[in-house]
Amino acid sequence: MQGEKDILTGFKIEMLEITDPEVLRKSKQKYHPILVFSGNPEDEVEGVLFEVTDEEILQADEYEVDDYKRIETVFKSGKSGFIYVGK
């Protein structure tokens, strides 16, 4: 799968304490990174945009625990895409 580098503006990464026992068992990590809206244009998160199918999006939704929700946003390039943020 090939992606394109892009930047998410107005967000920062924080750590979220995971309480889902299955996720804790699989990941062996109590804290996972999560995107948080800051509204500050100086806050930027670098990443990669991938083109995915509807089925892949639904699989990602199933994978993420209830602490996360998927939203659509616009990246620095002007392209739109989905990200997972804290509820």
N, CA, C and O of each residue as an XYZ file, in Angstrom:
348
protein
N       0.861     -1.177      0.000
C       0.000      0.000      0.000
C       0.902      1.232      0.000
O       1.823      1.344      0.808
N       0.625      2.132     -0.901
C       1.437      3.327     -1.014
C       0.642      4.527     -0.523
O      -0.545      4.651     -0.824
N       1.282      5.402      0.223
C       0.629      6.588      0.745
C       1.424      7.833      0.435
O       2.538      7.773     -0.086
N       0.828      8.966      0.767
C       1.479     10.254      0.557
C       1.634     10.959      1.890
O       0.703     11.007      2.694
N       2.828     11.509      2.117
C       3.051     12.263      3.350
C       2.166     13.495      3.351
O       1.945     14.118      2.312
N       1.660     13.841      4.534
C       0.841     15.032      4.686
C       0.929     15.479      6.132
O       1.537     14.806      6.964
N       0.324     16.607      6.424
C       0.374     17.175      7.769
C      -1.032     17.526      8.212
O      -1.813     18.097      7.452
N      -1.345     17.177      9.453
C      -2.622     17.513     10.077
C      -2.380     18.727     10.961
O      -1.588     18.670     11.902
N      -3.059     19.817     10.659
C      -2.865     21.072     11.388
C      -3.975     21.256     12.419
O      -5.130     20.905     12.174
N      -3.609     21.814     13.583
C      -4.596     22.089     14.617
C      -4.878     20.912     15.527
O      -5.847     20.921     16.286
N      -4.027     19.897     15.451
C      -4.154     18.712     16.297
C      -2.821     18.440     16.970
O      -1.775     18.894     16.506
N      -2.867     17.698     18.063
C      -1.658     17.225     18.716
C      -1.900     15.787     19.167
O      -3.036     15.316     19.212
N      -0.823     15.112     19.493
C      -0.931     13.728     19.951
C      -0.785     13.698     21.464
O       0.152     14.267     22.024
N      -1.716     13.034     22.109
C      -1.646     12.804     23.548
C      -1.730     11.295     23.775
O      -1.940     10.529     22.835
N      -1.568     10.883     25.006
C      -1.658      9.461     25.329
C      -2.973      9.207     26.060
O      -3.354      9.963     26.953
N      -3.654      8.145     25.673
C      -4.948      7.766     26.234
C      -4.794      6.465     26.998
O      -4.221      5.502     26.488
N      -5.306      6.435     28.226
C      -5.267      5.202     29.000
C      -6.355      4.261     28.490
O      -7.536      4.608     28.474
N      -5.946      3.086     28.081
C      -6.864      2.085     27.542
C      -7.352      1.189     28.677
O      -6.569      0.718     29.502
N      -8.668      0.966     28.699
C      -9.247      0.113     29.745
C      -9.836     -1.176     29.178
O     -10.198     -2.073     29.939
N      -9.937     -1.280     27.854
C     -10.489     -2.477     27.223
C      -9.535     -3.654     27.473
O      -8.391     -3.624     27.020
N      -9.998     -4.691     28.192
C      -9.103     -5.800     28.554
C      -8.512     -6.536     27.351
O      -7.372     -6.998     27.409
N      -9.268     -6.646     26.276
C      -8.772     -7.348     25.092
C      -7.633     -6.572     24.431
O      -6.642     -7.165     24.003
N      -7.774     -5.247     24.348
C      -6.722     -4.407     23.768
C      -5.478     -4.454     24.647
O      -4.359     -4.542     24.143
N      -5.674     -4.397     25.948
C      -4.538     -4.471     26.875
C      -3.799     -5.800     26.715
O      -2.569     -5.840     26.743
N      -4.547     -6.871     26.548
C      -3.936     -8.190     26.387
C      -3.128     -8.265     25.090
O      -2.009     -8.777     25.071
N      -3.715     -7.745     24.007
C      -3.051     -7.830     22.704
C      -1.860     -6.886     22.594
O      -0.803     -7.276     22.098
N      -2.022     -5.665     23.045
C      -0.977     -4.660     22.842
C       0.063     -4.657     23.956
O       1.202     -4.237     23.750
N      -0.336     -5.127     25.137
C       0.536     -5.090     26.317
C       0.964     -3.666     26.662
O       1.997     -3.447     27.296
N       0.145     -2.699     26.231
C       0.420     -1.292     26.512
C      -0.828     -0.640     27.087
O      -1.914     -0.735     26.517
N      -0.656      0.026     28.231
C      -1.780      0.662     28.911
C      -2.154      1.991     28.252
O      -3.312      2.406     28.297
N      -1.171      2.657     27.641
C      -1.417      3.963     27.029
C      -1.169      3.887     25.527
O      -0.162      3.344     25.072
N      -2.115      4.446     24.765
C      -2.016      4.474     23.307
C      -2.110      5.925     22.845
O      -2.778      6.736     23.487
N      -1.443      6.264     21.730
C      -1.532      7.635     21.214
C      -2.915      7.925     20.657
O      -3.595      7.044     20.132
N      -3.309      9.186     20.786
C      -4.611      9.613     20.273
C      -4.488     11.054     19.779
O      -3.795     11.871     20.385
N      -5.168     11.355     18.672
C      -5.190     12.720     18.156
C      -6.204     13.534     18.948
O      -7.314     13.077     19.218
N      -5.799     14.756     19.318
C      -6.668     15.661     20.068
C      -6.683     17.003     19.349
O      -5.629     17.560     19.039
N      -7.877     17.520     19.087
C      -8.015     18.826     18.436
C      -7.565     19.910     19.396
O      -8.037     19.978     20.531
N      -6.653     20.759     18.943
C      -6.185     21.875     19.767
C      -6.703     23.208     19.236
O      -6.865     24.164     19.994
N      -6.962     23.268     17.930
C      -7.387     24.518     17.315
C      -6.239     25.479     17.064
O      -6.434     26.535     16.464
N      -5.052     25.125     17.516
C      -3.874     25.970     17.340
C      -3.214     25.623     16.004
O      -2.749     24.497     15.832
N      -3.161     26.571     15.048
C      -2.577     26.268     13.741
C      -1.091     25.926     13.804
O      -0.542     25.382     12.846
N      -0.442     26.235     14.907
C       0.973     25.892     15.056
C       1.166     24.433     15.456
O       2.265     23.897     15.313
N       0.116     23.785     15.954
C       0.194     22.361     16.288
C       0.042     21.555     15.000
O      -0.933     21.718     14.267
N       1.008     20.692     14.736
C       0.978     19.881     13.525
C       1.378     18.447     13.847
O       2.238     18.196     14.691
N       0.734     17.519     13.157
C       1.066     16.106     13.272
C       1.377     15.609     11.864
O       0.537     15.683     10.968
N       2.600     15.101     11.682
C       2.995     14.556     10.387
C       2.513     13.122     10.274
O       2.500     12.379     11.255
N       2.121     12.746      9.079
C       1.650     11.385      8.870
C       1.601     11.046      7.401
O       2.193     11.734      6.569
N       0.891      9.983      7.090
C       0.767      9.513      5.718
C      -0.710      9.265      5.432
O      -1.410      8.629      6.221
N      -1.170      9.774      4.297
C      -2.537      9.532      3.833
C      -2.536      8.315      2.920
O      -1.722      8.211      2.002
N      -3.462      7.393      3.186
C      -3.618      6.207      2.360
C      -5.003      6.199      1.746
O      -5.971      6.626      2.376
N      -5.099      5.717      0.522
C      -6.399      5.508     -0.100
C      -6.870      4.121      0.312
O      -6.170      3.132      0.095
N      -8.054      4.050      0.904
C      -8.586      2.780      1.398
C      -9.998      2.569      0.866
O     -10.661      3.502      0.413
N     -10.433      1.325      0.934
C     -11.786      0.981      0.487
C     -12.774      1.179      1.638
O     -12.376      1.322      2.794
N     -14.049      1.184      1.309
C     -15.085      1.264      2.344
C     -14.958      0.098      3.319
O     -15.145      0.265      4.524
N     -14.641     -1.081      2.792
C     -14.496     -2.266      3.641
C     -13.335     -2.092      4.630
O     -13.444     -2.473      5.795
N     -12.233     -1.518      4.157
C     -11.085     -1.292      5.034
C     -11.414     -0.269      6.126
O     -10.939     -0.390      7.255
N     -12.217      0.725      5.792
C     -12.636      1.709      6.800
C     -13.482      1.029      7.876
O     -13.305      1.277      9.068
N     -14.402      0.170      7.440
C     -15.238     -0.546      8.413
C     -14.389     -1.468      9.298
O     -14.671     -1.608     10.488
N     -13.360     -2.092      8.730
C     -12.466     -2.932      9.521
C     -11.705     -2.097     10.548
O     -11.515     -2.528     11.685
N     -11.272     -0.903     10.148
C     -10.581     -0.013     11.080
C     -11.529      0.423     12.194
O     -11.125      0.504     13.354
N     -12.788      0.704     11.851
C     -13.782      1.084     12.859
C     -13.969     -0.027     13.888
O     -14.082      0.237     15.085
N     -14.000     -1.278     13.409
C     -14.158     -2.411     14.320
C     -12.938     -2.569     15.225
O     -13.065     -2.943     16.391
N     -11.769     -2.283     14.684
C     -10.520     -2.439     15.432
C     -10.414     -1.432     16.574
O      -9.983     -1.779     17.674
N     -10.805     -0.193     16.316
C     -10.657      0.865     17.320
C     -11.643      0.662     18.464
O     -12.801      0.302     18.250
N     -11.163      0.901     19.685
C     -12.019      0.753     20.863
C     -12.962      1.945     20.980
O     -12.837      2.916     20.234
N     -13.899      1.870     21.911
C     -14.935      2.893     22.069
C     -14.385      4.261     22.459
O     -15.105      5.257     22.374
N     -13.127      4.330     22.883
C     -12.528      5.613     23.273
C     -12.207      6.485     22.056
O     -11.947      7.680     22.194
N     -12.229      5.887     20.878
C     -11.892      6.592     19.648
C     -13.141      6.760     18.784
O     -14.066      5.950     18.839
N     -13.148      7.834     17.982
C     -14.198      7.986     16.970
C     -13.546      8.493     15.690
O     -12.542      9.204     15.727
N     -14.133      8.116     14.560
C     -13.611      8.521     13.254
C     -14.311      9.788     12.810
O     -15.536      9.891     12.874
N     -13.511     10.768     12.353
C     -14.059     12.000     11.794
C     -13.351     12.290     10.479
O     -12.252     11.794     10.229
N     -13.981     13.086      9.656
C     -13.355     13.522      8.407
C     -12.786     14.908      8.624
O     -13.401     15.745      9.285
N     -11.607     15.152      8.062
C     -10.965     16.447      8.219
C     -10.174     16.778      6.966
O     -10.032     15.941      6.074
N      -9.657     18.003      6.900
C      -8.854     18.446      5.759
C      -7.411     18.613      6.226
O      -7.146     19.194      7.278
N      -6.489     18.094      5.428
C      -5.069     18.146      5.747
C      -4.425     19.375      5.118
O      -5.051     20.080      4.327
N      -3.174     19.622      5.477
C      -2.459     20.804      5.012
C      -2.414     20.875      3.486
O      -2.409     21.968      2.920
N      -2.380     19.726      2.819
C      -2.343     19.666      1.354
C      -3.665     20.092      0.720
O      -3.726     20.353     -0.481
N      -4.730     20.162      1.536
C      -6.066     20.453      1.015
C      -6.881     19.197      0.775
O      -8.075     19.276      0.486
N      -6.242     18.032      0.893
C      -6.959     16.769      0.723
C      -7.742     16.462      1.988
O      -7.338     16.825      3.093
N      -8.879     15.782      1.804
C      -9.655     15.380      2.977
C      -9.453     13.906      3.238
O      -9.121     13.139      2.335
N      -9.657     13.517      4.486
C      -9.504     12.124      4.864
C     -10.032     11.903      6.258
O     -10.478     12.836      6.927
N      -9.978     10.655      6.692
C     -10.488     10.286      8.014
C      -9.340     10.169      9.009
O      -8.232      9.757      8.665
N      -9.636     10.541     10.247
C      -8.713     10.348     11.365
C      -9.518      9.823     12.546
O     -10.740      9.960     12.596
N      -8.820      9.229     13.478
C      -9.460      8.780     14.725
C      -9.010      9.699     15.841
O      -7.816      9.917     16.047
N      -9.991     10.236     16.561
C      -9.743     11.155     17.670
C     -10.413     10.616     18.920
O     -11.188      9.661     18.860
N     -10.111     11.235     20.053
C     -10.764     10.846     21.302
C     -12.199     11.319     21.332
O     -12.541     12.363     20.776
N     -13.031     10.535     21.988
C     -14.453     10.908     22.108
C     -14.639     12.005     23.127
O     -15.764     12.445     23.361
